[in-house]
Amino acid sequence: MNTIRLEKLLSHQQNILSKIALGTALNDVLNDICLSIEEIIDDSSAKCSILSLEGEQLFHCAAPNISAEYSQLINGVHIGPNVGSCGTAAYRKSRVIVENIETSPLWEDYKELALGFGLKSCWSTPIISTQSKILGTFAIYHNIAKVPSTKDLELIDYFVHFSSIALEKNVNFLKAERLIVDLQQSNDKFKAFTQVMPDLTFILDEEGKYVDIYGVSDEFLHNSPNRLINRNLNDLFSKNDALPIMAIIEKTLASNEIQVFEYELDVKKGRVVFEGRTAPINDYQPENPSKRHVVWIARDITERKKTEKKVEKLAFFDPLTNLPNRRMLTERLNMCVERVKRTKKTGALFFLDLDNFKRINDSLGHSAGDELLVELAKRLSSVIRASDTIARVGGDEFVILLEYIGENNEHANIESEIVAKKLQSVFHEKFAIGELAFQVGCSIGICLVDNENFLTDNILKFADTAMYRSKMKGGNSYSFYDPELQTLLEKQTELETDIVRAIACNEFCAYFQPQVNILGQVTGVEALIRWDHPGKGLIAPNEFIPVAEQYGLIQELQNIVLRDICTLLNQLNTDKCIDESFSIAINISQCQFNSSTLKSELLKTINDFNIRPAQIKLEITESMLSSDIDNTIKQMNELKENGFAFSIDDFGTGYSCLTHLSAFPVKELKIDKSFIDKILDNGTGYSIVQVIISLAKSLKISIVAEGVESEEQFEKLKGMNIDSIQGYLIAKPMTKDAYLSWHLNNITSGT
């Protein structure tokens, strides 16, 4: 060490020791230590920090040249085997040198924080008292990756020694102050006070030994007082009972604060719930002033807790599943929001809704549905953390609140996807109800709880919106909240109200588009729903059908179309201008097809009009055949047995398995317009149509080409052996009266 550095070192030493001796405030002394080493060490970028250890936490005492924001963010960190440099050094009780924070596994959870403040390396040395206790840590940061030299380590140890002197002197000073205060307390007054209290009062030492017992009857004691005095509670109670009691004693002494808590014990009276209050007492025994004690007051609150639980169960829990209800969820969500505001960390709310649950209720009754919900509540509860909240907020709606899921939104998004997949996994196994088993799925909506989403009602609303997005994707999926989708759903809600009004005002009706064979003869008609809005004119079905399905209005619209079909058929039959092979097709949506009331609704309407089922053709999309094949075949066969025929619409665009096509009771395939548009290119479009026609012919299924708009397309299709066509070449969809005129004209003059 050169002469200049040595002179500086001696000067700083004299200054620091002088301040310690004169009782200068601890933080001032520690700040001087940090500034001294920063001046002497061979690196102008060095920044020092001194932390004190209280219990298992490190608290900042001095860091004069480190950002106050960084110091605050890591203040109170719990020590452990991988807690940066300082937390690990205190835990190991040995020096920790981290050359590069960015690559060090010890900094995995904190490196983004440190690097954000330009801290690239950190060397930490534990500060040890003369009694070999860890008092804190001394750390040096650099703005570059760096390892210390031998001289650096010698210098650090030199100033760590000064830090130890200052911290230990402060600890002793605080002990002395507490001792003076405690000695002023009168033991006689304490005894008089405790004797009139309706509670038990214990004095226990730091090792768990009973020193004194005061208070009410010993029916609330584990044993008689004279058998407890000078006995250690670890010897008297089971490990499960003793460990929590010792933890309270340690926490009381470590924090030097009053603790209020509840606990249960088996005593002479039985199992009793106590409210406990503890406070530290130093020098309770003058002959042993270094021994620390706590005063422990115990009050019997068993009956109060029973009453509280009854009230809570009535007010805050769902009676079917015993899960928290919407009220409790709202309270916990409010607390979560406040915690997020305070900690800046992110939580998440998951909104779950079962897919097609109504089908189970309709077919098996509500008791079966309740049985499924109870089983689902058990499965969901088994895959979430004890700190998370799962609530039932509606018939088949569940909400799961995770108060913490990430340090930031990016991290939270990743973790939320993991949780969503875990929640979906509980649906992999079928639900047994009696002798039946059901495969059920769920749609999940996710809304992060962060500094942008902090209104409770909005969080629930946004998660519900995201859930409906999953429904629109076909269900059995999860989606994150999308503000644009929220606006769309609000518009859909307005549209739903308008649809209800329009149904009442008879604004919906069926339009009809004819089908003809290759000879130009009319073979049938497709009925298409139309909305003639008084202000907006004709509204396309793709704008209102999804909303009608979502809000359960599709059956009413279908009944309108079916009544118009029956009216048209009766008129055509009266005019004797159709034969028995003529049929009218009606589109059946996925939710209608899955409904247990579809058959009864169809039969009721056609019976009212005295129409034969064979005159009604049910059009379903190819994609509707791809899920639950066995149940789909069963449903189709039941309808076929009643006389209805099936047509597969938009064939070639769905995902059904061709190997199962022969098993479906299908009379007709309709080739989608997207393929007909490409039929003249003699390329892929032509080939696909040819394959579909060949497939249908081999299965003895008639084939209809949709969207035919030109004579060239018609001629090409004739050459490919098509059965019938439908499209603008023949006619656009038209009202019932317009179709009657068209039909009478075309069966007379030909197409």
C-alpha positions in Angstrom: 0.0 0.0 0.0 1.5 3.4 -1.0 2.0 6.2 1.5 -0.9 8.3 0.3 -3.4 5.5 0.6 -2.0 4.5 4.0 -2.4 8.1 5.3 -6.0 8.2 4.0 -6.7 4.8 5.6 -5.3 6.0 9.0 -7.2 9.2 8.8 -10.5 7.5 8.0 -9.8 5.0 10.8 -9.3 7.7 13.4 -12.4 9.6 12.2 -14.7 6.5 12.3 -13.5 5.2 15.7 -13.9 8.7 17.1 -17.5 8.9 15.9 -18.3 5.4 17.3 -16.8 6.3 20.7 -18.7 9.6 20.8 -22.0 7.9 20.1 -22.6 9.4 16.7 -25.8 8.1 15.0 -25.3 4.7 13.5 -26.4 5.6 10.0 -23.9 8.5 10.0 -21.0 6.2 11.0 -21.9 3.6 8.4 -22.2 6.2 5.7 -18.7 7.4 6.6 -17.4 3.8 6.3 -18.9 3.4 2.9 -17.5 6.8 1.7 -14.1 5.9 3.1 -13.7 2.6 1.2 -15.0 4.2 -2.0 -12.3 6.8 -1.7 -9.5 4.4 -1.0 -10.3 1.4 -3.2 -8.7 1.3 -6.7 -11.9 1.8 -8.7 -13.8 5.1 -8.9 -17.0 3.2 -9.9 -17.1 1.3 -6.6 -20.3 1.8 -4.6 -20.7 0.5 -1.1 -23.7 -0.7 0.9 -24.1 -1.8 4.5 -27.2 -3.8 5.6 -28.2 -5.0 9.0 -29.7 -8.4 9.7 -33.0 -8.5 11.7 -34.3 -12.0 12.1 -34.1 -13.4 8.5 -34.3 -10.1 6.8 -31.7 -7.5 5.6 -32.4 -3.8 6.0 -30.4 -0.9 4.5 -28.4 1.2 6.9 -26.1 3.0 4.5 -25.6 3.3 0.7 -24.6 6.9 0.1 -23.9 6.5 -3.7 -26.4 3.8 -4.6 -29.8 4.8 -5.9 -32.3 5.2 -3.1 -34.9 3.6 -5.2 -32.8 0.4 -5.6 -32.1 0.4 -1.9 -35.8 0.6 -1.1 -36.8 -2.1 -3.6 -34.5 -4.7 -1.9 -35.0 -3.4 1.6 -36.3 -6.2 3.9 -35.2 -9.0 1.6 -35.2 -12.5 3.2 -31.8 -14.2 3.3 -31.4 -17.5 1.5 -29.2 -19.8 -0.6 -29.9 -17.8 -3.8 -30.7 -14.3 -2.8 -28.2 -12.2 -4.6 -24.8 -11.6 -3.0 -25.8 -10.1 0.4 -28.7 -12.4 1.1 -26.6 -15.4 0.2 -23.6 -14.2 2.2 -25.7 -13.7 5.3 -27.3 -17.1 4.8 -23.9 -18.9 4.2 -22.1 -16.8 6.8 -19.2 -16.4 4.4 -18.0 -14.0 1.7 -19.8 -14.2 -1.7 -18.1 -12.8 -4.8 -20.3 -12.3 -7.9 -18.2 -11.2 -10.8 -21.1 -10.8 -13.2 -24.6 -10.3 -11.9 -26.1 -11.0 -15.3 -24.9 -14.6 -15.5 -24.8 -15.5 -11.8 -27.5 -18.0 -10.6 -27.5 -16.3 -7.2 -29.0 -13.2 -8.9 -31.5 -15.0 -11.0 -34.5 -13.4 -9.3 -32.9 -9.9 -8.9 -30.6 -9.4 -11.9 -33.1 -7.4 -13.9 -33.5 -5.0 -10.9 -29.7 -4.6 -10.4 -28.9 -4.3 -14.1 -31.6 -1.6 -14.4 -29.6 0.5 -12.0 -26.3 -0.1 -13.8 -24.9 -2.6 -11.2 -22.9 -5.3 -12.9 -20.9 -7.0 -10.1 -21.3 -7.4 -6.3 -18.9 -8.6 -3.6 -20.6 -9.2 -0.2 -19.0 -10.0 3.2 -21.0 -10.9 6.3 -20.5 -8.6 9.3 -20.0 -10.8 12.4 -20.2 -9.9 16.0 -17.8 -10.8 18.8 -20.3 -13.5 19.8 -20.1 -14.9 16.2 -23.6 -13.7 15.3 -24.3 -12.3 11.9 -25.1 -8.6 12.3 -25.4 -7.7 8.6 -23.5 -7.6 5.3 -21.0 -5.2 3.7 -21.2 -5.0 -0.2 -19.3 -3.3 -3.0 -21.0 -2.9 -6.4 -19.3 -2.0 -9.7 -20.7 -0.8 -13.0 -18.6 -3.5 -14.8 -18.1 -7.2 -14.3 -15.2 -7.5 -11.9 -13.4 -9.7 -9.3 -11.6 -8.3 -6.3 -7.8 -8.3 -5.9 -6.1 -9.5 -2.7 -5.6 -5.8 -1.7 -9.3 -5.2 -2.3 -10.3 -8.0 0.0 -7.9 -6.9 2.7 -9.3 -3.4 2.5 -12.9 -4.7 2.7 -12.1 -6.8 5.8 -10.5 -3.8 7.4 -13.7 -1.7 7.0 -16.0 -4.7 7.8 -14.3 -4.8 11.2 -15.3 -1.1 11.8 -18.9 -1.9 10.6 -19.0 -4.8 13.1 -17.9 -2.5 16.0 -20.6 0.1 15.1 -23.4 -2.4 14.7 -22.6 -4.4 17.8 -22.3 -1.2 19.8 -25.7 -0.1 18.6 -27.2 -3.5 19.5 -25.8 -3.3 23.0 -27.0 0.3 23.3 -30.5 -0.7 22.4 -30.4 -3.6 24.8 -29.3 -1.3 27.6 -32.1 1.2 26.8 -34.7 -1.6 26.9 -33.2 -3.0 30.1 -33.6 0.4 31.8 -37.3 0.6 30.7 -38.1 -2.9 31.7 -36.5 -2.6 35.1 -38.8 0.2 35.9 -41.8 -2.1 35.6 -43.2 -3.4 38.8 -43.7 -7.1 39.1 -46.3 -6.6 41.8 -48.4 -4.3 39.6 -48.2 -6.8 36.7 -49.5 -9.6 39.0 -52.4 -7.5 40.2 -53.3 -6.6 36.7 -53.3 -10.1 35.3 -55.4 -11.5 38.3 -58.4 -9.4 37.4 -58.3 -10.2 33.7 -60.6 -13.0 32.3 -57.7 -14.5 30.5 -54.6 -16.7 31.0 -51.3 -14.9 31.2 -48.0 -16.7 30.8 -44.4 -15.6 31.0 -42.2 -17.7 28.7 -38.5 -17.4 28.1 -36.9 -17.3 24.6 -36.4 -21.1 24.7 -40.1 -21.9 25.4 -39.9 -22.5 29.2 -42.8 -21.5 31.4 -41.5 -19.0 34.0 -44.8 -17.7 35.5 -48.6 -18.4 35.0 -51.4 -16.0 36.1 -55.1 -15.8 35.6 -58.3 -17.9 35.5 -59.1 -21.5 36.2 -56.6 -24.1 35.0 -59.3 -25.8 32.8 -57.7 -23.8 30.0 -54.2 -25.2 30.7 -52.6 -28.3 29.4 -51.7 -29.3 33.0 -51.8 -27.8 36.5 -49.7 -24.6 36.9 -47.2 -26.2 39.3 -46.5 -28.9 36.7 -45.9 -26.4 34.0 -43.6 -24.0 35.7 -39.9 -24.5 34.6 -41.1 -27.0 32.0 -40.4 -26.4 28.3 -43.4 -26.4 26.0 -41.5 -28.5 23.4 -41.6 -31.3 26.0 -45.2 -30.7 26.9 -46.9 -30.4 23.5 -46.8 -32.4 20.2 -44.5 -31.0 17.5 -47.4 -29.7 15.5 -48.6 -27.6 18.5 -45.2 -26.6 19.8 -43.6 -25.3 16.6 -46.3 -22.6 15.9 -46.0 -21.4 19.6 -42.2 -21.2 19.3 -42.5 -19.4 16.0 -44.7 -16.7 17.7 -42.2 -16.3 20.6 -39.3 -15.9 18.1 -41.3 -13.4 16.0 -42.2 -11.4 19.0 -38.6 -11.2 20.2 -37.2 -10.6 16.7 -39.6 -7.8 15.9 -39.9 -6.4 19.4 -43.5 -5.7 18.6 -46.9 -6.9 20.0 -48.2 -9.9 18.1 -52.0 -10.7 17.8 -53.0 -14.2 16.5 -55.3 -17.2 16.9 -54.4 -20.7 17.7 -56.0 -24.0 18.9 -54.8 -26.3 21.7 -56.1 -29.4 23.5 -56.5 -28.5 27.1 -58.4 -29.9 30.1 -61.6 -28.4 28.7 -61.1 -29.9 25.3 -60.1 -28.4 22.0 -60.2 -24.6 22.5 -59.6 -21.8 20.1 -57.6 -19.0 21.7 -56.8 -15.4 20.8 -53.2 -14.8 21.7 -51.4 -11.6 22.3 -47.7 -11.4 23.0 -45.2 -8.7 23.8 -41.4 -8.9 24.6 -40.1 -8.5 28.1 -36.4 -8.0 28.7 -34.7 -8.6 32.0 -37.8 -10.2 33.5 -35.4 -12.1 35.8 -32.9 -9.6 37.3 -30.5 -12.5 38.2 -30.4 -13.4 34.5 -30.6 -10.0 32.6 -29.5 -11.4 29.2 -32.4 -13.9 29.1 -35.3 -12.6 27.0 -39.0 -13.3 27.8 -42.5 -12.8 26.3 -45.7 -12.1 28.1 -48.5 -14.3 26.5 -52.1 -13.5 27.1 -54.6 -16.2 26.0 -58.4 -15.6 25.7 -60.9 -18.4 24.9 -62.8 -17.4 21.7 -64.1 -20.9 20.8 -67.8 -19.9 20.8 -67.2 -16.7 19.0 -65.4 -18.5 16.2 -68.2 -21.0 15.8 -70.7 -18.2 15.5 -68.4 -16.3 13.1 -68.1 -19.4 10.9 -71.8 -19.9 10.7 -72.4 -16.3 9.7 -69.5 -16.4 7.3 -70.8 -19.6 5.7 -74.2 -18.1 5.1 -72.9 -14.8 3.8 -69.8 -15.8 1.9 -70.0 -19.4 0.6 -71.9 -21.2 -2.1 -74.2 -23.7 -0.4 -73.8 -26.3 -3.2 -70.0 -26.5 -3.6 -68.9 -24.8 -0.3 -66.7 -22.5 -2.4 -66.6 -18.8 -1.8 -69.4 -16.9 -3.5 -69.4 -13.7 -5.5 -69.5 -11.6 -2.4 -66.4 -13.1 -0.9 -64.7 -13.1 -4.2 -65.3 -9.3 -4.5 -63.8 -8.7 -1.1 -60.7 -10.7 -1.9 -60.4 -9.1 -5.3 -60.6 -5.7 -3.6 -57.7 -6.7 -1.3 -55.8 -8.1 -4.2 -56.1 -4.8 -6.1 -54.8 -2.8 -3.1 -51.9 -5.2 -2.8 -51.1 -4.8 -6.4 -51.2 -1.0 -6.1 -48.8 -1.2 -3.2 -46.3 -3.8 -4.5 -46.5 -3.1 -8.2 -46.7 -6.9 -8.8 -49.3 -8.5 -11.0 -52.2 -10.8 -10.2 -54.7 -12.6 -12.5 -58.4 -13.5 -12.5 -59.6 -16.5 -14.5 -63.3 -16.7 -15.5 -64.4 -20.3 -16.3 -67.7 -21.3 -18.0 -68.6 -24.8 -18.8 -69.3 -25.6 -22.5 -72.7 -27.0 -23.3 -73.6 -27.5 -19.6 -77.2 -26.8 -20.4 -77.4 -30.0 -22.3 -76.7 -32.0 -19.2 -79.3 -30.1 -17.2 -81.9 -30.5 -19.9 -81.3 -34.2 -20.5 -80.7 -35.4 -16.9 -82.1 -32.8 -14.7 -80.6 -30.2 -12.4 -79.7 -32.7 -9.7 -77.3 -34.3 -12.2 -75.9 -30.9 -13.1 -75.4 -30.1 -9.4 -73.5 -33.4 -9.0 -71.2 -32.5 -11.8 -70.6 -29.0 -10.4 -69.6 -30.4 -7.0 -67.1 -32.8 -8.6 -65.7 -30.0 -10.7 -65.3 -27.8 -7.6 -63.2 -30.6 -6.0 -61.0 -31.0 -9.1 -60.4 -27.3 -9.6 -59.5 -26.9 -5.9 -57.0 -29.7 -6.2 -54.9 -27.9 -8.8 -54.7 -24.4 -7.3 -52.5 -23.0 -4.5 -53.7 -22.6 -1.0 -53.2 -18.8 -1.4 -55.5 -18.7 -4.4 -59.2 -18.1 -4.3 -61.7 -20.2 -6.3 -65.4 -19.1 -6.2 -68.6 -20.1 -7.8 -70.3 -17.0 -9.1 -73.1 -18.4 -11.2 -74.8 -21.6 -12.4 -71.8 -23.1 -14.2 -69.4 -20.2 -13.8 -66.3 -20.3 -11.6 -63.7 -17.6 -10.9 -60.2 -18.2 -9.8 -58.2 -15.3 -8.3 -54.4 -15.5 -8.2 -53.2 -12.6 -6.0 -49.7 -12.9 -7.4 -48.7 -14.4 -10.7 -45.7 -12.4 -11.8 -43.3 -9.5 -11.2 -44.6 -7.8 -14.4 -47.2 -8.4 -17.1 -44.9 -10.2 -19.4 -44.0 -12.7 -16.7 -47.7 -12.9 -15.7 -48.8 -13.7 -19.2 -46.5 -16.7 -19.4 -47.5 -18.0 -15.9 -51.2 -17.4 -16.7 -51.0 -19.7 -19.7 -49.4 -22.4 -17.6 -52.3 -22.0 -15.0 -54.9 -22.1 -17.8 -53.6 -25.4 -19.1 -53.5 -26.8 -15.6 -57.2 -25.8 -15.1 -58.1 -27.4 -18.5 -56.4 -30.6 -17.4 -59.1 -31.3 -14.8 -61.6 -31.8 -17.7 -59.5 -34.5 -19.4 -61.2 -37.2 -17.3 -64.9 -37.7 -17.9 -67.4 -36.8 -15.2 -69.4 -39.8 -14.0 -73.1 -39.1 -13.2 -74.9 -42.3 -12.2 -74.1 -44.9 -14.8 -73.3 -42.3 -17.5 -70.0 -40.5 -18.2 -69.8 -37.0 -19.8 -66.9 -35.3 -21.5 -67.1 -31.7 -20.5 -65.0 -28.7 -21.6 -64.7 -25.2 -20.4 -64.0 -21.7 -21.8 -61.6 -19.6 -19.8 -61.2 -15.8 -19.8 -58.1 -14.2 -18.2 -57.7 -10.6 -17.0 -54.5 -9.5 -15.4 -54.8 -7.5 -12.2 -52.2 -4.7 -12.6 -51.9 -0.9 -12.3 -54.1 -0.5 -15.4 -56.9 -2.8 -14.3 -57.6 -1.9 -10.7 -61.5 -1.5 -10.7 -63.1 -4.7 -9.3 -66.2 -4.5 -11.5 -64.1 -4.0 -14.6 -61.7 -6.9 -13.8 -64.7 -9.3 -13.6 -66.3 -7.8 -16.7 -63.1 -8.0 -18.7 -62.5 -11.6 -17.7 -66.1 -12.4 -18.6 -65.4 -10.7 -22.0 -62.3 -12.8 -22.5 -64.3 -16.0 -21.7 -66.8 -15.2 -24.4 -64.0 -14.8 -26.8 -63.0 -18.4 -26.0 -66.7 -19.4 -26.6 -66.5 -17.7 -30.0 -63.4 -19.7 -30.8 -65.4 -22.9 -30.3 -65.0 -23.4 -26.6 -62.6 -25.5 -24.6 -59.9 -22.8 -24.9 -58.6 -19.8 -23.0 -58.3 -16.1 -24.0 -56.8 -13.0 -22.5 -58.9 -9.8 -22.2 -58.9 -7.7 -25.4 -60.3 -4.1 -25.2 -61.4 -4.3 -28.8 -63.4 -7.4 -28.1 -65.0 -5.7 -25.1 -66.3 -3.0 -27.4 -67.6 -5.6 -29.8 -69.4 -7.5 -27.1 -71.1 -4.3 -25.9 -72.3 -3.8 -29.5 -73.5 -7.4 -29.5 -75.4 -6.8 -26.3 -77.2 -3.8 -28.0 -77.8 -6.1 -31.0 -79.3 -8.8 -28.8 -81.8 -6.2 -27.4 -82.7 -5.2 -31.0 -83.1 -8.9 -32.0 -85.6 -9.4 -29.2 -87.5 -6.3 -30.3 -87.4 -7.4 -33.9 -88.8 -10.9 -33.1 -91.8 -9.2 -31.3 -92.3 -6.9 -34.3 -92.2 -9.7 -36.9 -89.2 -8.3 -38.8 -87.6 -11.7 -39.4 -88.8 -14.0 -42.2 -87.5 -16.7 -44.5 -86.1 -16.1 -48.0 -86.0 -19.0 -50.5 -83.4 -19.9 -53.1 -84.3 -22.7 -55.5 -82.2 -25.8 -56.5 -82.5 -27.3 -60.0 -81.2 -30.5 -61.6 -79.1 -30.7 -64.8 -82.4 -30.7 -66.8 -83.4 -27.4 -65.2 -86.2 -29.0 -63.2 -86.8 -27.5 -59.7 -85.9 -30.2 -57.1 -86.0 -28.2 -53.9 -85.4 -24.9 -52.1 -83.1 -23.7 -49.3 -84.8 -21.4 -46.7 -82.6 -18.6 -45.5 -83.3 -16.3 -42.5 -83.5 -12.5 -43.3 -83.9 -9.5 -41.0 -85.7 -6.6 -42.7 -84.7 -3.8 -40.2 -87.0 -0.7 -40.4 -83.9 1.6 -40.2 -81.1 -0.4 -41.6 -82.8 -2.5 -44.3 -81.8 -6.1 -44.8 -79.2 -7.3 -42.3 -77.0 -10.2 -43.3 -77.4 -13.4 -41.3 -73.7 -13.5 -40.4 -74.2 -10.3 -38.4 -77.0 -11.5 -36.1 -76.9 -15.3 -36.1 -73.8 -15.6 -33.8 -75.4 -13.1 -31.4 -78.7 -15.0 -31.5 -76.8 -18.2 -30.7 -74.9 -16.6 -27.9 -78.0 -15.2 -26.2 -80.2 -18.3 -26.7 -82.5 -16.7 -29.4 -81.6 -19.0 -32.3 -84.5 -21.4 -31.6 -87.0 -18.6 -31.9 -85.5 -17.6 -35.3 -85.5 -21.2 -36.5 -89.2 -21.5 -35.5 -89.9 -18.4 -37.7 -88.1 -19.9 -40.6 -89.8 -23.3 -40.1 -93.3 -21.7 -40.0 -92.6 -19.8 -43.2 -91.4 -23.1 -44.8 -94.5 -24.9 -43.7 -96.7 -22.1 -45.1 -94.9 -22.2 -48.4 -95.2 -26.0 -48.6 -98.9 -25.9 -47.9 -99.4 -23.3 -50.7 -97.3 -25.4 -53.1 -99.2 -28.6 -52.2 -102.5 -26.7 -52.6 -101.5 -25.5 -56.0 -100.4 -29.1 -56.9 -97.1 -27.9 -58.3 -94.7 -30.1 -56.4 -94.3 -33.9 -56.0 -93.3 -36.0 -53.0 -89.5 -35.6 -53.8 -89.6 -31.8 -53.4 -88.1 -30.6 -50.1 -87.1 -27.4 -48.4 -83.8 -27.2 -46.5 -83.4 -25.4 -43.2 -80.0 -24.6 -41.6 -79.4 -26.1 -38.2 -76.7 -24.4 -36.1 -74.3 -26.2 -33.8 -76.0 -25.1 -30.6 -79.5 -26.1 -32.0 -78.1 -29.5 -33.1 -76.7 -30.1 -29.6 -80.0 -29.1 -27.9 -82.1 -32.0 -26.5 -85.3 -30.2 -27.6 -84.5 -30.0 -31.4 -86.6 -33.0 -32.4 -89.6 -31.9 -30.3 -89.5 -28.4 -31.6 -89.3 -29.6 -35.3 -92.1 -32.1 -34.9 -94.4 -29.7 -33.0 -94.2 -27.1 -35.7 -94.7 -29.3 -38.8 -97.5 -31.2 -37.1 -99.3 -27.9 -36.5 -99.1 -27.3 -40.3 -99.7 -31.0 -41.2 -96.4 -31.2 -43.1 -94.5 -34.5 -43.6 -91.0 -34.6 -42.1 -89.7 -36.0 -45.5 -90.4 -32.5 -47.0 -87.9 -30.9 -44.5 -84.2 -31.3 -45.2 -81.9 -30.4 -42.2 -78.7 -28.7 -43.3 -75.7 -29.0 -41.0 -72.1 -28.0 -41.6 -69.3 -30.4 -42.1 -67.4 -29.2 -39.0 -70.4 -30.2 -36.8 -69.6 -33.8 -37.6 -66.1 -33.7 -36.2 -66.8 -33.8 -32.5 -68.4 -36.5 -30.4 -69.0 -38.7 -33.5 -71.0 -41.3 -31.6 -73.5 -38.9 -30.1 -73.8 -37.0 -33.5 -74.7 -40.3 -35.3 -77.2 -41.1 -32.6 -78.9 -37.7 -32.8 -79.0 -37.9 -36.7 -80.5 -41.4 -36.7 -83.2 -40.3 -34.3 -84.3 -37.5 -36.6 -84.0 -39.7 -39.7 -86.3 -42.3 -38.0 -88.8 -39.5 -37.7 -88.7 -38.9 -41.4 -86.2 -36.0 -41.7 -83.3 -36.0 -44.2 -79.8 -34.5 -43.7 -77.7 -32.4 -46.0 -74.1 -31.4 -45.3 -73.5 -27.8 -46.1 -70.2 -26.2 -47.2 -68.7 -29.7 -47.8 -64.9 -29.6 -48.2 -64.3 -26.6 -45.8 -64.6 -28.5 -42.5 -62.5 -31.0 -40.6 -64.7 -34.2 -40.5 -62.9 -37.5 -41.0 -63.9 -39.0 -44.4 -63.5 -42.5 -42.9 -66.7 -41.8 -40.8 -68.7 -40.2 -43.6 -70.4 -43.4 -44.6 -71.6 -43.9 -41.0 -73.6 -40.6 -41.0 -77.2 -40.9 -42.3 -76.7 -38.2 -45.0 -78.8 -37.8 -48.1 -77.0 -34.9 -49.7 -73.6 -33.1 -49.9 -73.4 -29.4 -50.9 -70.1 -28.3 -52.4 -69.0 -24.9 -51.0 -69.1 -21.9 -53.4 -65.3 -21.3 -52.7 -64.6 -24.5 -54.8 -67.2 -23.7 -57.5 -65.5 -20.3 -58.0 -62.3 -22.1 -59.1 -63.8 -24.9 -61.1 -63.0 -23.3 -64.5 -59.2 -23.2 -63.9 -58.9 -26.9 -64.4 -56.5 -26.9 -61.4 -56.9 -27.6 -57.7 -60.5 -26.2 -57.6 -61.6 -28.6 -60.4 -59.8 -31.5 -58.8 -61.4 -31.0 -55.4 -64.9 -30.8 -56.9 -64.3 -33.9 -58.9 -63.1 -35.8 -55.8 -66.2 -34.7 -53.8 -68.6 -35.7 -56.6 -66.9 -39.1 -56.9 -67.0 -39.7 -53.2 -70.7 -38.8 -53.0 -71.5 -41.1 -55.9 -69.6 -44.0 -54.3 -71.7 -43.5 -51.1 -74.9 -43.1 -53.1 -75.3 -39.5 -51.8 -76.8 -36.8 -54.0 -74.6 -33.8 -54.7 -75.5 -30.1 -55.0 -73.2 -27.3 -56.2 -73.7 -24.0 -54.3 -72.9 -20.5 -55.7 -73.2 -21.3 -59.4 -73.2 -18.0 -61.2 -72.4 -18.7 -64.9 -73.4 -21.0 -67.7 -69.8 -22.0 -68.0 -69.7 -23.3 -64.5 -73.1 -25.1 -65.0 -71.8 -26.8 -68.2 -68.6 -27.9 -66.5 -70.6 -29.3 -63.6 -72.9 -31.2 -65.9 -69.9 -32.9 -67.4 -68.7 -33.9 -63.9 -72.1 -35.6 -63.3 -73.5 -33.1 -60.7 -77.0 -33.8 -59.5 -78.3 -30.3 -58.7 -77.1 -26.7 -58.6 -78.0 -23.6 -56.6 -76.9 -20.0 -57.1 -77.5 -16.7 -58.8 -77.5 -18.3 -62.2 -80.9 -19.8 -61.3 -82.2 -17.1 -58.9 -81.3 -15.0 -55.9 -83.0 -15.7 -52.5 -86.5 -14.2 -52.5 -89.5 -13.7 -50.3 -92.2 -16.4 -50.0 -94.6 -14.6 -52.3 -91.8 -13.9 -54.9 -90.8 -17.5 -54.8 -94.3 -18.7 -55.4 -94.5 -16.6 -58.5 -91.0 -17.8 -59.7 -91.9 -21.4 -59.0 -95.2 -21.3 -60.9 -93.5 -19.6 -63.8 -90.5 -22.0 -64.0 -92.4 -25.3 -63.7 -94.5 -24.0 -66.7 -91.8 -22.5 -68.9 -88.7 -24.4 -67.7 -85.5 -22.7 -66.3 
